[in-house]
């Protein structure tokens, strides 16, 4: 008896679990200590190194919340079995009991559900939420909160365990992350698992598609839901995450066998372009000249689903793509392709000529009566699913092996699909029997369909197979939200990426359009922000900057998104963007198509500028003080290489803004406005920016005279919101109200060179009839210079 008791006590010590004199259960590992009371609520969340309890005590802190019959229940009691280390929670109103195995590991605790009964009474479980007093930095994606000295984290260890607090029946969120949430008093940590071992109805795609039927995934209960809890010094957080990742066999992508989170490739920039076999060598040359790490094709596929290559770009198919990849690798580059995750084009073999039975459906209704091959009105038992007009882009139903497009459905019985286009997308027209299901296909504004979960997994394997056959080692899970079409929410999003990861046979880097907790282990970067809405400054720039805080909070590489190098991109525009990238130490994607690179006379200099700025940035050459200046979008800079590993960083000095408004003059009185401009830097050509401020109206025939001798005449018209830029050359750039390049005007001569002294500026223009806008003119010049040297 005594020997048995000694063994049991030894087991308790080994596991780091004990029952205190206050009938509490105490769990410890590394610096973390968690205390539970008799009901299964946390009473302490301590870090032994700081000696502080970080549990917020003015709210309940359950170890686990149960969701049963759409209601949430807190535990009523906890028991601990010393012989096997099992914690059992009971929820009396539901009859549910849940057994949790708690195991101390190397600096962290693992909690895993090993039994949960009765299964039929369990909709979902939520780990926590655990309320903390920490809110200095809240990592909403990875589930880590930290202050200056200490971090507390909850890591999901299985795909079925999602970061968050069960936001809806679908199990999805459009938020960047909800594994941790900030609060006025601190933060919460939480994760959840849905019981998928049953047929369900969910409001899919974030609630847009109501009452979508979702079939059971056999055996996919809450058993196996698993998390790790840890607390460590803040500066050791990434190291602790690496320990957990390796020990728990989470995805661990490497580059040259180094974990990507610590790889030199972390946060590097890359080039996106459209090209083919014939010009891949040229594009490799551009990429190398710009000092970028990857050449990434923006759209090599004719169809997604089977990932059939566009024969115009790759006439030799996979062999041609592989040859291009091999050339990039020989040049020391990654080779990327752009995909849209699980989107399926309407001309893909999954759709035509025989539609796959695994195409996702938002719902279905049976045929009310037989129909022949000519029938254009089809009666169904109910209008639901067919009358969903928001995001009903293709108006397509599937009956057997035929796809049919319809105009609308009647609002009253008999419910009929009207003006049906039979045999849509090249499928065979046929007769159909009463009672056959009429399935409304899940579609998207990109004119595509989606797979159910089973077909999604096949498509993920298709993607990985192509990459394995060709050596492609860079891609994005763009359109990652397409996985929501399965009805399985964020679980399906995580699963698609994991299936690709599991089937890849070589190292790779990848991005995403969504940030999810488990995917954090797979994703190399998160690069949001498009170039299509304006110039470098206006294209979602604040959105790009706002993302940098998210990256900081979640140990993600800083990325600024995509930018477009066009035929008219200037050095000033490029360096404006590069300065922001340097300030935030952020990588970016430079979209530069062959035509733009061939047509823009500044292209070689622009690529050189990218290389030099990126060399200094990725070598941590900019000081903290310089980075703060570089972050400010009002500041502009020029970086010039002066010797090996030495550069001069010059900041442009901006003058005050000079304004001119329409006013009335007496007959014969001059109409011009005179300004005094002091140039404070070294002698250099005149540079300026002119904005036409206002909601309507326009100006014309701009005239400027410098120091009563040098004239700049612009016989052009500028509308309200438009602007022009002079960068010291003869070419004046014209931008529209969105900051997008609109055109240019070539001066008769170079702008005058201005010395560091006082100057007189005489400006005049005509105002067209109607409401008159205001002219805003600002001069700039290269001013203070810092020397940057790399060891």
N, C-alpha and C positions, 0 to 999 in steps of 0.2 A: 504494500500500500504506500509506504513512505517513498520507495524508489519510483513508483508511478507518479506520485505528486511532484517529486524533484524533476522528473522529465518534463511534466507539464509546465512547471514554473520556468524551466530552462527554455521551453518553446516560446513562452510569453516574452521573455527577455530577448530572445533571438529575433522575434517579429517586431519588437519595439512597440508592443501593445500591453497595456496594463489596466486593471480596474483600480481606481483610486479609492480612498476611504470615503469619498463623497459619492460613491457608486457611479462615477463617471468613467468613460473609456478614454484612455489617452493613447494617441498614436504619434510616433516620432520617427523621423529619418532626416539625417543631415541637420540643418538648422530649423527644420519645420517641426512644429508641435500642434496637433489638433486634439482638442478635448470635446467629448460628447456627453450630454446629460442622459438621464434615464429614458427620455422620449425619442432620442435620435437627433437632437439639435446641437449645433456647435456652441460651445461656451468659451472657446479660446481658439485663436488662430495666431500662433506665436512664432517669432523668430528668436532662437536661443542666442544668437550672436548679439542682437540688439537688446534682448531682454524685454521686448515690448509685445503686447497683445494687439494685433491689428484687426481683430474682429469688431465690427460695428454692432453695438449691443442694443440699440434702440429699435431693432426689428428682429424678426425670427430668422434663424439660419439653419434650415433643415439639411441634413446630410443628403436627403433625396426627397423630391416631391413626386407624388404619383398623379397621373392623369387617368381618370377612369370615368367612362360614360360622359365625356366632355367636361368633367369637373376636376378641380385640383384638390388633392388631399395631402395633409402633412402627416408625418409619422406620429403614432401614439405611444410606441414603446420600442426599445432597443434591447437586444440581448447579445451576448458574446460567448461563443463556444471556444473555450481555451484549447481544446484538443486539435481543432482544425483552423482556428483563426478566422471563423466566419462571424460577421456581424449580421444580425437579422433585424430588419425593420418590419413593423406591422401597421396596417392601415385598416382598423376594425370596420368602419362603415362599408368598406368594399370587400372585406374578406381576403385582401391581398397581403401576402408576406413576401419579402424580397431578401435574399441572402447575398451578402457582399463580402468578397474576399479582400482583405486589406493586407498588403505585403510591402514592407520597407525594402527599398532598393538602394542604389548608390546615390544618396542625397535626395531621394524623393520617395513618395508613397504611391503605390498603385492600388486603385479600387476597381474591382470588377464584379459585375453581377453574375453569379453562378447559378442562381435559381430564382424564379419569379412565378408565383402561382396565386390563384388560378389565372392562366394566360388570357382567358376570355374576358377578364375584368380589367385588363391593362391596355389602355390606349397608347400611353407613352410614359416615360420617366424623365425627370429633370434632376441632374446633379446640382444640388443647391437650390436656389442661388445662395452663394456665400457672400455676405456683405462685409466689406472691409473699409477701413478708415483711410485707405490710400487712394489718392486721385491726382497725384502730381503728373503721372504718365499712365494712361490707360490704353493698353494694347488690345483693341476691340477684335482684331482678327485672330491673334495667337492666344489670347486669354492670359495675358500677363500684365499685372499692375505693379508700378514701382515708384519709389521716391529716390532721393539722392543717394541713399545708402543701401536700400533693401528692396528686393522684388519678391512677389508671390505669384505663382502661376498655376493654372489648371490646363493641362494638355490632353487633348483627345487622342486616344491610342488606337481606335478602330474606325473604319469607315462609317459604321452605323452610329457612331457617337458624333453628333454635330454640335458645333459651337453655338450656344444660345439657350433660350428658355422656352422652347416649343412655341414659336410665334404664331403658328396657325396649323390647321390640319394638314396642309400640304407639306409643312416643314421647310419653309423657304423664307428668305428675306432679301429685299433689294438694298438693304443697308450694307455698307462696306464690311461690317463685322459686328457680331453681338455676343461673342464669347466673353467679353468683358464690357461693362457699361459704366460710364461715369455718373456720379450722383453728387448732389450738393455736399453731402456728408462723406463721400468717399467713392466707392465703386462696388460692383458685384462681379463675381465669376460664376459662370454657369455653362452647362452642356446638357444635351438631351438625346434620347433615342426613341424612335417611334416603333411600335409593334406593327410590323408590315406583314405578319403571318395571318392576314385576313383581308377579305375584299373590303375596299373602302370607297368612299366618295369624297372628293376634295375640290376646292376651288383653286384651279391650277393657274400657273403663270402669275403668281402674286395676287390671285383672286379674280382674274379677268374671265376665266372660263369656268362657269359655275357647275357644280355637281358632276364633275368628271369622274367616271368609274375607273378605279385603279385596282387591278387584280392583285391577289395575295402573292407575296414572295415566300414560298414554302420554307418554313423553318426560321424566317428572319424575325425573331422575337426580340425582346429587350435583353435577353440573356446574352452575355458577351459584351455588353456596353462597358467601356473601360476608360478610365482617366488616370492621369498622374498629377499629383499635387507636390509642389516644391516651394522652398523659400531659400534665397541665397543673396549674397551681395550683388548689388545692381550691376557692377562691372563684370560679374561672372555669369550673368544671365544667359548669354549666348553659349557659353561653355556648358552650362547645365542643360540647356536645350539639346545640345549636341550629344551629351551623355545619354539623355532620355531617348533621343531619336535612334541611336545605335543600339542601345540595350533592348528597346521595345520593338526593334525591327520595323520602324517606320520608313517610308521612302527616304532615301539618302542619296540624292543625285550628286555626282561628283564631276569635276573637270580635272583631268590629269590626276585622278584619284584623290583630289582635295574636295571636301564638302563645299558645295557651291556657296554657302553663306559666308565662307572664309576664303573663297577663291579670288585670285587677281582679276578674274573676268566679272566679278560682282559689280554691277552698275555701269558696265561699259556700253558705249554707243554703237549703233550699227546703221547700215545703209539699206534702204528699201527701194526697189526699182522694178520696172517691167522690162524684161529682156528675154532672150532665147539662146539657143545653142550658138547661133551665129555671132552674137555680141557679148557672150559671157566673159571672154578674155578682156574686152574693153572695160566691162563693169568691174571686173576684179582689179584692174589697174586703177580705176577711180577710187575703189574702196580702200586699197592699200595706200594711195596718195593721201587720203583723208585720215589715215590712221585708225580706221574703224575695225571692229572685230568680226563682222559678219556681213555677207552679201545675202540679202533676203528678197526673194521673189514675191511681189505683191499679189500675184494671182495666176499660178501656172496651170490651174485645173479647168477643164471643160465642164466637169460635174463634180459635186461633192457627194459623198455616200460611198461610191466606189473609187473616188479620187482618180478619175480618168484625166490624163494630161491633155492640155490644149496642143493639138498637132501643129498649129502655126508657130508656136514658140519652141516646141519640142517635137519635131517631125520624127525623130527616132525614139519617141516614147520614153520609157523608163531608162533605156540604155543611154539616150541623150541626156536625160536628167542626171544619171549617175556620172557621166563624163564631166558635166558641168560641176557637180559636187566634188569630184576628184581634183579638178583644176583648182577650185577654191581651197580645198584642204592642202594641196601642194603649195599654195601661196600663204599658208598659215591662217586661213580664215575659216570661220563657220559658214555653212550654207543653209539658208532658211527658206521656208515656203509658208505662205499664208493660207490658213484654212478657216472655215467657219464651223468648227467642232462637228456637230451632228446634223447640220442642215443637209437636206437632200434636194437636189435640183429636179425639176419636173421631167427632164430628159435623161435622168440617171436610170440604170437598169432596175433599181428598187421601185421605180414608178412605172416604167414603160418597157416593153409592151404588156407585161403582166405585173400589176401592182403587188407588192409584197404584202402578205397578210399582217405583217408586223408594223405597218405604218400606223403612227399614233392617231387615235380618234378621240375627239372631245366627248363623244357620246354617240348613241345610236337609237334608232326606233325601227320596229318591224314594218315591212310592206303590208299595207292593208289588203291588197289584192294582187293577182298576177299582173305583170306588165310584159308587153312584147318589145321587140327591138326598135320600134318606131315611136313609142309613146314619149311625149314631151312634157306631160304632167304626171307626177308620181305621188301617189297618196301614201302618207306615213301616219302612224298612230298618234303622234304628238308633234308639235312644232319646236319643242325644246331642242337645243343644240343647233338647229338649223336657222333659228332666228337671232342667233348671236351675231350682231353685225360689227361690233368693235373687233378689229383684227381678224375679220373674216375676209381674207384677201383673195382667195382662189375659189371660194364658193363651191367646194368639191366634196362629193360623197363617194363612198365605195360600196358597191353591191357586188359581191362575189369577186370576179376578176375584171369588172368594168368600173372605170371612174366616170363620174357624171358631174357636170357643172350646172348649177341652177341659178336663176336670177333672184328668186325670193321664195318665201314660204307664206301661205295664206295665214291670216291671223285668227280665222274661225274655222271650225270643222265644216266639211272635211279638210284636213290639213294636207295641202298639196305643194310639192316643189314645182315651181313654175318655170316655163321656158327652158327646159333641161337640154343641155348640149351633151348628147350621148357619145360614148367612146372617147372621152376627153384624154388628152395627152397620149394619143396613139394606142389606147387600150381597145380591146375588142368589144363591139356592141353585141349584147345578147339579151334574151328574154330572162325574166326572173320570177320566182314563185312567191306567192303570198307567204308572209312570215319571215322571209329572208331579212337579215339586219341591214339597215341603211346606215352606214357609219359616216359621220361627219369628220373629215380629215382635219387634223391639226396643221395649220399653215402659218405663214409669216409674210410680212410686207416685202421681203426679199424674193417673193414668188417661189417659195420652197415648202416642202413638207418635212415632217419630223418622224423619227422612229419611236416605237415603244422601247421599254427598257431592254428587252432581249435583243432587238435589232440594233439598239444603240451600242451594246457591248460588241456586236459584230463589226459595226462601223469603226469602233475604236481599234479593233484588231486590224481592220483594213488599213487604217492610218499607220499604225506601227509597222505593218508588213511593208508598205511602200517605203517608209523611212529606212527600214532595215535593208531592203533591196538596193536602195540608191545611196545610202549613207547620209541622207539629210539629217542634220543635227541641230536645227534651230527652227522653231515653229511657235505659233500662238494658239491658245484655245480661245480664239475670238468667237463671239457669239456663244459663249459658254452657257448662257441662259437657255439655249436651245434644249438642254437636257431637262428643263422643267416640263417639256412637252410630254414626258413620260408620266407625269402626275406624281413623281416621287421626290419632288422638291430638291433641296440642296444635296440630298443623298445621291441623286443621279448625277449632279454636277461633279461631286467628288469622285464618284465611281468611274465616270468617263475618263478623267485624268489618270486615275489609278490603273485602269485597264490599259491605257496607252503606255504608261510607265512600266507596267509589268511585262509588256510584250516587246519593249525595245531591247535591242541587243548591243547598244553602244551608248556612250555618253552623249548628252544633249543639253541644250538650254531652251527654256520655253517661257512664254508669258500667258496672260489671261485677261479677259475683260471683266472678270469678277474676282473678288477676294474672299476665299472661304478658309475655314480654320484648318481642315485636314490638307487642303491644297497648298497651304503655306510650306509644307514639307516638300512639295514637288516643284512649285513655281520658282523660276529664276528671277523674274522681275514682273512688275505690274506697270504697264506703260499706257496710261490713258491720256487722251487729248489728240484731236485731229487737226490737220492743216487746212481744211477746205473752206473755212468760213471767213478768212481774212488773212492779212499779212502776219508776220511773225509776232507782232506785238498784240494784235487784236484777237487772235484765234484761241479763244478759251484760256487766255493766259492766267487769269486769276484762278480758274479751276485747276490748272496745272500746278500753280504755286500752292494752293490749298492742299493738294495731294501730298506735298512734302511732309507735312505734319503726320499724316497717316503712316507714311513710310518710316518716319522716326519712331513712332510709337510701336511699330510692329516688326522691327529688324528686317525691313525690306530695303532693297537698293533704291536710292533716289533716282527717279526717272521723270523727265519733263514731257513725254509724249512724242507724237509725230509732228514734224515740220516739213514744209514743202519748199524745196529749192527749185525755183522756176526759171524761165528764160530771162526774167527781169530782176531776180534777187540781187541785192546790192551788198557790198561789204558792210555797210553800216547796219543793215538788217541782220546779217549773219552774226556780226559781233555783238549785237544787242542780245540775241538769243544765247550765244556762247557765254556771254557774261553771266546771264541768269543760271545757266548750267553750272558754271564754275562756282557761283555764289552758293548754290544749294548742293554742290558736289553731285550733280544729277546727270545721268546719261540721257540719251534721247535717240529717236529714230529719225534719220534724215531721208526723206523721200526725194529721190533725185533720178528722174527718168532719163534715158539716153538722149532724147531730143533736147531736153533742158540743158544737159551737160554739154552737148555739142553746140547749142545755140547761144548760151550765155557767155559773152566774152570774158567775164570775170570768173568763170567756173574753176580754172586752175588755181587762182588766188583764193577763192572761197574754200576749196578743198584743202589748200595749205593752211588756211586759218583754222579750219576745224581740227586739223592734225596738231597744230601748235597749242591751241587752247586745251585740247583733250590731253595732250602730253603733260602739260602743267597740272591740269585738274586731277588726273588719275595718279599723278605722282605726289599729290598733296602739296603742291608747290605754292598755292595761294595761302597767305596767312589768314588767321581768323578775322583780323580787322579788314583785310581786303575782301574776304568773303561777305562780310556784312555790307560793304559798299556795293559789291557785285550783285547782291540780291535785289537792291532797290531798282525797280523798273524805270525810274526817272534818270538813273545814271547810265552813261554810255562810256565805252572804253575801247581802246585799241591795244592789241598785244602784238609785239614785233620781236622776232628772234634776232639777237645780235651776235651770238656766239654759240658754241656747242653747250647745251644745257644752261643757257642764259637768255633771258628775255627782258624786254622793257614793257611794263604795263602803264599805259597813259590813260588818264581819265579826261573825258571831254568836259569843258567848263560851259555851262549854260548861261546865257544872258537872261535878264528879266524878259518877260513877255511884253512885246510892244503891240498896242492895239490901234485899230483904225475903224471908225464907224462912219456911216454916211452922214453928211451934214450939208447944210445949205450955205453957199457963199454968195457974196455980192457979185454982180456982173463984173467980169474982168479980174476978180480976185483969184489967186492961185488955189487949186483944189488939193494940193499935195499936203502930206503930213511930214514933219521933220522930227527925227529922233536922234538922240546922242547915245552912241554905243561905245563902250570901253572894252577893247580886246585886251585881256589880261595875260595871255600866254605868248609863246614864241610866234614869230612871223609865219603865216600859213595862209592858204587860199580860204576865201570866205565860204562859210557853210551856214545853212539856215533851214528851218522848217516853217512853213506857213500853213495855218489851218483856217478854214472858213467856218466859223462857229455860228450856229443858228439852226432853226428847224426848216426854213425855206428861203428862197431867194438865191441869188448868185452874184458873182463879181466877174469882171472881164478886163482885159488889157492891163495887166499888172506891169508897173514900171518902178524900178528901184535905181537910185543913183547913190554911189558911195564916194564920199569925200569930194563931191562936186566934179568928178571926172569919169568914173567908171559906171557905165549903164548896164542894167540887166532888164531886158524887155521880154515880156511873156504875152504874146497875143493869143491868149487862151481864155476860156471861160471855166470857172470853178463853181460848182453848186455847194449849197450849205452841207457841211459834213465832210467835204472833200479836202484834200491837202496836197501839198507839193513838198519835195525835199531836194535840196541842193547839197551835194556832198563834196563840193570843191571842183567837180568836173564840169564838162559842158552839157552833160545830160541831166535834165531836171525830171525827177520821178513824180508821177501823178498817182494818187491813191483815192479810191472811192470812200464812201461814208463808213464802210466796214473795215477800212484799212487795207483793202485788197488792191494790189497793183492794177492800175487802170490804163496806163500808157506813159509816154514820156515826151519831152520837148527838148530839142537840141538848141543850145544857145549859139549865138553868132561868134562868141569868144569865151575864153575861160573866165570864171569869176576873178575879181581882183585879189591880189595878195594883200592881206591886212597885217599891219605891224602891231606890236603891243603898245597901243596908245589910244587916244580918244578919236572916234570917227563920227562923221555926220552921215546919217542915212535919210534920204528923201524918198518917200514912198507915195505912190498914187495908183488908183484903180477906178474903174467905172462900176457903178452899181446898177443892175437891171431893175426894171419896174417891179413893184410889189414890195413885200416885206424884205428889208435889207439885213443880211447877216453881218457879222463882225469879223474883221480880219485880225488874226493873232499871229505874230511873227516872233520867232525866237532864233537867235544866233548861237552857234556853238563853236568851240575850238579845242584842240588838244592841249591839255594843261599839265597838271602834276604827273610826274613819272616816277615809278618805283622799279627797282631792279629785282628780278626774280632769278635765283640760281638754284639748281638742283645738284645735290651731291653725286 
